[in-house]
């Protein structure tokens, strides 16, 4: 009961695809481009989030550095060092007559 008018369906599909090769190629290109845009947007969002985290960390480190600088300045203050030398180390300023000036040549 097979007649010549019946054809294989897969042959018809492949024949149709090859006859419209450029159209199929264009559709595949559009799909690939859409996937690339989605991936690029996702990566961009991830990088922006990471960048914000790094900016926050930088701000915290700047604040910590400013506090450490203030602490260093307060610890190195001349009057504080003189008070510590007098109280803890029992040091005192020498009399003017006992001072010796040293010069480098």
N, C-alpha and C positions, 0 to 999 in steps of 0.2 A: 504494500500500500504506500510505499514511498514513491513520491513523484519528484521530478526535477525541480519543481517550484519550491520545495522545502529546502532551506539552507541551514547551515549550522549557525546558531545564534552568536557564538564567540567570534566566528569569522566576520559576521556583520558588525559587531561592536568594534573589533580591531580595524576593520576597513573604515568605519566611520571616524574613529579616533585619528587614524593616519591621514584621512582626507582633510581633517580640521586640525592639523598638527600645531599650527601657530596659535590657534585659539586655546588649545590644551596647554601649550607652553606658557601662554599669557596668564591663564588661570593659576597654574602652578607658581608662576612668578609672583602674582598678587598674594597668594596665600603665604608664600615664603616671606615676602616683604611685611605682611601683617604680623607674622610671628616674630620677625626681627624687631619691629617697632614695639611690640608688647614686651619683649625681653629687654630692650634698651630702656624703656620707661621704668621697668621694675628695678633694673640695676641703678638707674638714676635715683630712684627713691631710696634705695639702700645706702647709696653713697651720701646723699643729703642727710640721712639720719646719722650716719657715722660721723660726718663733718660737724653736725650739731653737738654730738657727744664730745668730740675733740675740742670744740670751742668752749664748752662748759668746763672741761678739765683744764684748759689753758687759763680760763678766768680764775678758777680755784687756785691754781699754782701761782698766778700773779698775786693774788691776795695773800697767799701764804708767804711768798717772797717779800712782800711789803711788810708783813708782820715781823718776819725774821730780821729784816733790815732795821726796823724800829727797835726790836729787842737788842740787836747788836749795838746800835747807837747808844741805847740807855745803859748797857753794860760797860761800854767803853768810856763813859763820861768821866772826866777828870775828877770831879768832886766825889764820885762814888768810889773810884780807885783809891783816892787819898783817904777816905773814911775807912775802907777795908784795911788799908795798910796800917792805919793808926790803931784800929780796934783789934783786928785779928792777929796781926803780925807784930804789934807793939812797936811800930816804927815811928820815928819822929823826924822832923826836919832838922838838919844840922845847923849849927850856928854859922853865922856869916864868916867868921874867922877860920872855921874848919873846912870850908868849901874849897875844893881844888878844881881848877879849870884845866881840862885836857884838850889839846888841839891836835889835829891830824896834819901831817906834813905831806 
